[in-house]
Amino acid sequence: MGRTIPSFRMAEVQESSEWRAFKRTLSHEDRCAFDQMIGTARLYTSASSLAIRPSRFEGMAMALMFHHQTMLARAVGTVSGLSRGTPE
């Protein structure tokens, strides 16, 4: 029996290609940031594929939000540690 929906990895590639026109309007520096953002979403492909959602963009957006949250939590922890005089 065949798949009824493409794998999340394939859907993610398709979603990224659909944003190509948007990417072309960005400056070179912003294009690099866009590519980094898409690459970051790919770090969580396995988790996103297990969270079955009707929109492939939802999985990518959640992956990005999760990644930014973890980075923010680390930065806050580092700054808190520095303000107490004990680097973490």
C-alpha positions, 0 to 999 in steps of 0.5 A: 500500500502506498503513502497517502501523504509525502514524508515530512522531509519531502514536504519540507523540501517542497515548502522551502522551494515554495518560498523561493520567490520570497527569498529572491526579494531578500538582500544577500545577507538576509538570504543567508539568514533565511537559509540558516532558518530553513536549516534550523527547521531541518534539525527537528525533522524527526520530531515534526514528522511525528506531530501529524499536522494538516499543514507542513508549515506548522511543523517547520514553524514549531521547530523554529519556535522551539529552537529559538526558545531553547536558545533564549533559555540558554542565553537567559541562564548565561546572563543570570549566571554572569549577573550573580558572578558565577558563569554557567 
